[in-house]
Amino acid sequence: MSDQIPAFETLSVTLEGAVAIVRLNRPDKLNAMNLAMWNDLRSAFQFLDGLPAARAIVLEGEGRGFTAGIDLQMMMGLGSQIQNDCDGRMRESLRRIILDLQDCLTSLERCRKPVLAAVHGACVGGGIDLICCADMRYCSADAWFSIKEIDIGMTADVGTLQRLPKLIGDGMARELAYTARKVDAAEAKDIRLVNRVFETPEALREGVRAIAAEIATKAPLAVRGVKEMITYARDHSVADGLNYVATWNAAMLMSADLQAAMMAGMSKTTPSFKD
């Protein structure tokens, strides 16, 4: 594949050293997630997964907030998209659309590189689904979060209800999903939705880039293994996870990364790793 970063209709994707920056880029619509953005997210993370120079990824929003969630015009257009004189086929079409939207966000988990979500301002509805797929979440003090789907009469269906309980616990996830109430930055940290709160959006941008840059200095093969193992362990037993990591390291441990790290440790120098 080419190392040339493609252009996206709804995203800005850049490379700063070894850190890729993916920015939701519909600021006039508060980065509402239209169909093009869902597909762009999948394409962007597939591309970055295969881009050797990108060792970590920051996901952020352009303008005054992270995202207002799914674009309501897109929602209203679903009826005409699935129209069929057979009710069963119409329902099947809707199911396939939902599964495809789920897959667009799961692309963040499939990407081998750590994804750090940096949230400022609003993060609503589909935005929660999106950040739940990231490896870590950070926010600025002005950020707020809401699982908004219940207020438009629907059950959230692209990942929040499956991933969020693993992040913040069953009871709190249920409360937020049933009520759609706003969670401010301080509470988001308190319930472990975010790792850290930064005072301003500028401090958030700088701070998350610094964390991503530090990750990018580590052995890439080992970093990719850590992501694979933690994601796998979330959905499997401890015994399954231990068995998988034993097999993984039997295949991956004897690497140039291991040699470089050990030599640097003995000589008290900074190791240099292949992408």
C-alpha positions as CSV (number, residue, x, y, z in Angstrom):
1,M,0.0,0.0,0.0
2,S,1.0,3.6,-0.5
3,D,2.3,5.6,2.4
4,Q,0.6,8.7,1.0
5,I,-2.2,9.7,3.3
6,P,-5.5,9.8,1.3
7,A,-7.9,12.7,1.5
8,F,-11.2,12.2,3.3
9,E,-14.4,14.1,2.9
10,T,-15.2,14.4,6.6
11,L,-11.9,13.8,8.4
12,S,-8.5,15.5,8.5
13,V,-5.7,12.9,8.8
14,T,-2.1,14.0,9.4
15,L,1.1,12.5,10.7
16,E,3.1,14.4,13.4
17,G,6.3,12.4,13.8
18,A,5.1,8.8,14.6
19,V,1.7,10.0,15.8
20,A,-1.3,10.1,13.4
21,I,-3.9,12.7,14.1
22,V,-7.5,11.8,13.0
23,R,-9.8,14.9,13.3
24,L,-13.5,14.8,12.8
25,N,-13.9,17.7,10.4
26,R,-17.5,18.9,10.0
27,P,-17.3,21.8,12.5
28,D,-20.2,23.7,11.0
29,K,-22.4,20.6,11.9
30,L,-20.6,20.1,15.3
31,N,-19.0,17.1,13.6
32,A,-22.3,15.2,13.3
33,M,-21.6,11.7,12.0
34,N,-23.1,11.5,8.5
35,L,-22.8,8.4,6.4
36,A,-19.6,9.7,4.8
37,M,-18.0,10.1,8.2
38,W,-18.8,6.6,9.3
39,N,-17.2,5.2,6.1
40,D,-14.3,7.6,6.3
41,L,-13.5,6.5,9.9
42,R,-13.3,2.8,8.8
43,S,-11.2,3.8,5.7
44,A,-8.9,6.0,7.8
45,F,-8.2,3.4,10.5
46,Q,-7.7,0.6,8.0
47,F,-5.1,2.9,6.3
48,L,-3.4,3.8,9.5
49,D,-3.3,0.1,10.6
50,G,-1.2,-0.6,7.6
51,L,1.0,2.6,7.7
52,P,4.3,1.6,9.4
53,A,5.2,5.2,10.3
54,A,2.1,5.6,12.4
55,R,2.8,4.1,15.9
56,A,-0.1,5.7,17.8
57,I,-3.2,7.6,16.8
58,V,-5.0,10.6,18.4
59,L,-8.7,11.0,17.6
60,E,-10.1,14.5,18.2
61,G,-12.8,16.9,16.8
62,E,-12.5,20.2,14.9
63,G,-14.3,23.3,16.1
64,R,-16.3,23.8,19.3
65,G,-16.9,20.2,20.2
66,F,-16.0,16.6,19.6
67,T,-19.3,15.4,18.0
68,A,-23.0,15.9,18.2
69,G,-23.4,12.2,17.4
70,I,-25.2,10.6,14.4
71,D,-26.5,13.1,11.8
72,L,-30.3,13.2,12.1
73,Q,-30.7,13.7,8.4
74,M,-28.9,10.4,7.9
75,M,-31.3,8.8,10.3
76,M,-34.3,10.2,8.5
77,G,-33.0,9.0,5.2
78,L,-32.9,5.4,6.3
79,G,-36.6,4.7,5.4
80,S,-36.1,5.4,1.7
81,Q,-32.8,3.4,1.7
82,I,-34.4,0.2,3.0
83,Q,-37.7,0.5,1.1
84,N,-39.0,-2.9,-0.1
85,D,-42.5,-4.2,-0.6
86,C,-41.5,-7.3,1.4
87,D,-41.4,-6.4,5.1
88,G,-38.9,-9.2,5.9
89,R,-36.4,-7.9,3.3
90,M,-36.8,-4.4,4.5
91,R,-36.0,-5.4,8.1
92,E,-33.0,-7.4,6.8
93,S,-31.7,-4.4,5.0
94,L,-31.9,-2.3,8.1
95,R,-30.1,-5.0,10.1
96,R,-27.3,-5.0,7.5
97,I,-27.0,-1.2,7.7
98,I,-26.7,-1.4,11.5
99,L,-24.1,-4.1,11.3
100,D,-22.1,-2.1,8.8
101,L,-22.2,1.0,11.1
102,Q,-21.0,-1.2,14.0
103,D,-18.2,-2.4,11.8
104,C,-17.1,1.2,10.9
105,L,-16.5,1.9,14.6
106,T,-15.0,-1.5,15.4
107,S,-12.3,-0.5,12.9
108,L,-10.7,1.4,15.8
109,E,-10.4,-1.8,17.8
110,R,-9.2,-3.8,14.8
111,C,-6.4,-1.2,14.2
112,R,-3.2,-2.5,15.7
113,K,-2.1,0.9,16.8
114,P,-3.3,2.4,20.2
115,V,-6.1,5.0,19.7
116,L,-6.3,7.9,22.2
117,A,-9.6,9.8,22.1
118,A,-9.3,13.5,23.0
119,V,-12.7,15.0,23.8
120,H,-13.6,18.7,24.1
121,G,-17.1,20.2,24.3
122,A,-20.0,17.9,23.4
123,C,-19.7,14.1,23.0
124,V,-23.2,12.8,22.4
125,G,-24.9,9.7,21.2
126,G,-22.8,8.1,18.4
127,G,-19.8,10.0,19.9
128,I,-20.0,7.7,23.0
129,D,-20.1,4.6,20.7
130,L,-17.0,6.0,18.9
131,I,-14.9,6.8,22.0
132,C,-15.7,3.4,23.6
133,C,-13.8,1.8,20.8
134,A,-10.7,3.8,21.6
135,D,-7.9,2.4,23.8
136,M,-8.0,5.4,26.1
137,R,-10.1,8.5,26.6
138,Y,-9.1,12.0,27.8
139,C,-11.1,15.2,27.9
140,S,-10.9,18.9,28.6
141,A,-12.7,20.5,31.5
142,D,-15.5,21.8,29.2
143,A,-16.3,18.3,27.9
144,W,-19.7,16.7,28.5
145,F,-21.1,13.3,27.6
146,S,-24.6,12.0,27.0
147,I,-26.0,8.7,25.7
148,K,-28.7,10.5,23.9
149,E,-30.5,7.7,22.0
150,I,-33.2,7.1,24.6
151,D,-34.4,10.7,24.1
152,I,-35.1,10.0,20.4
153,G,-36.9,6.8,21.2
154,M,-34.3,4.2,20.3
155,T,-32.0,1.7,21.8
156,A,-28.3,2.6,21.2
157,D,-27.1,0.0,18.7
158,V,-23.5,0.6,17.6
159,G,-21.5,-0.4,20.6
160,T,-22.1,1.8,23.7
161,L,-24.3,-0.7,25.5
162,Q,-21.8,-3.5,24.8
163,R,-18.6,-1.7,25.6
164,L,-19.4,1.0,28.1
165,P,-20.3,-1.4,31.0
166,K,-16.8,-2.9,30.7
167,L,-15.4,0.6,31.1
168,I,-17.5,2.2,33.9
169,G,-19.5,-0.7,35.4
170,D,-22.9,-2.1,34.7
171,G,-25.0,0.0,37.1
172,M,-23.5,3.4,36.0
173,A,-23.8,2.4,32.3
174,R,-27.5,1.5,32.8
175,E,-28.2,4.8,34.6
176,L,-26.6,6.9,31.8
177,A,-28.3,4.9,29.0
178,Y,-31.7,5.0,30.7
179,T,-31.7,8.7,31.5
180,A,-29.5,10.3,28.8
181,R,-28.3,12.8,31.5
182,K,-25.2,14.9,30.9
183,V,-21.9,13.8,32.5
184,D,-19.4,16.6,33.0
185,A,-15.6,16.2,32.8
186,A,-15.2,15.7,36.6
187,E,-17.8,13.0,36.8
188,A,-16.4,11.3,33.6
189,K,-13.0,11.0,35.4
190,D,-14.7,9.8,38.6
191,I,-16.5,7.0,36.8
192,R,-13.4,6.1,34.8
193,L,-14.9,7.0,31.5
194,V,-11.8,9.2,30.9
195,N,-8.2,8.7,32.2
196,R,-7.5,12.4,32.8
197,V,-9.0,15.8,32.5
198,F,-7.1,18.7,31.1
199,E,-7.9,22.3,31.9
200,T,-8.4,23.6,28.4
201,P,-8.9,22.1,24.9
202,E,-5.4,23.4,24.0
203,A,-3.9,21.6,27.1
204,L,-5.9,18.5,26.1
205,R,-4.4,18.6,22.6
206,E,-0.9,19.1,23.9
207,G,-1.2,16.5,26.7
208,V,-2.7,13.7,24.6
209,R,-0.1,14.2,21.9
210,A,2.6,13.9,24.5
211,I,1.2,10.6,25.8
212,A,0.8,9.3,22.2
213,A,4.4,10.4,21.4
214,E,5.7,8.5,24.5
215,I,3.8,5.3,23.3
216,A,5.4,5.8,19.9
217,T,8.9,5.5,21.4
218,K,8.1,1.9,22.7
219,A,8.8,-1.3,20.8
220,P,6.0,-1.3,18.1
221,L,5.6,-5.1,18.0
222,A,5.2,-5.2,21.8
223,V,2.7,-2.3,21.8
224,R,0.6,-4.0,19.1
225,G,0.7,-7.2,21.2
226,V,-0.5,-5.3,24.3
227,K,-3.5,-4.0,22.4
228,E,-4.3,-7.4,21.1
229,M,-4.1,-9.0,24.5
230,I,-6.1,-6.5,26.5
231,T,-8.9,-6.4,23.9
232,Y,-9.0,-10.2,23.7
233,A,-9.0,-10.5,27.5
234,R,-12.1,-8.2,27.8
235,D,-14.2,-10.8,25.9
236,H,-12.6,-14.0,27.1
237,S,-11.8,-15.9,30.3
238,V,-8.4,-15.5,32.1
239,A,-7.4,-19.0,31.0
240,D,-8.2,-18.2,27.4
241,G,-6.2,-14.9,27.6
242,L,-3.2,-16.7,29.2
243,N,-3.3,-19.3,26.5
244,Y,-3.4,-16.7,23.7
245,V,-0.6,-14.6,25.1
246,A,1.6,-17.7,25.4
247,T,1.0,-18.5,21.8
248,W,1.5,-14.9,20.7
249,N,4.8,-14.6,22.5
250,A,6.0,-18.0,21.2
251,A,5.5,-16.4,17.7
252,M,6.5,-12.7,18.4
253,L,8.9,-12.6,21.4
254,M,12.2,-13.3,19.6
255,S,12.2,-10.0,17.7
256,A,14.6,-7.3,16.7
257,D,12.6,-5.1,19.2
258,L,13.5,-7.4,22.1
259,Q,17.2,-7.3,21.1
260,A,17.2,-3.5,20.7
261,A,15.5,-3.0,24.0
262,M,17.9,-5.3,25.9
263,M,21.0,-3.8,24.3
264,A,19.8,-0.3,25.1
265,G,19.1,-1.3,28.7
266,M,22.6,-2.7,29.1
267,S,24.3,0.3,27.6
268,K,21.9,2.8,29.2
269,T,21.0,4.3,25.8
270,T,17.7,5.0,24.1
271,P,16.6,2.1,21.9
272,S,15.7,2.6,18.2
273,F,13.0,0.4,16.8
274,K,11.9,-0.5,13.3
275,D,8.3,0.7,12.5
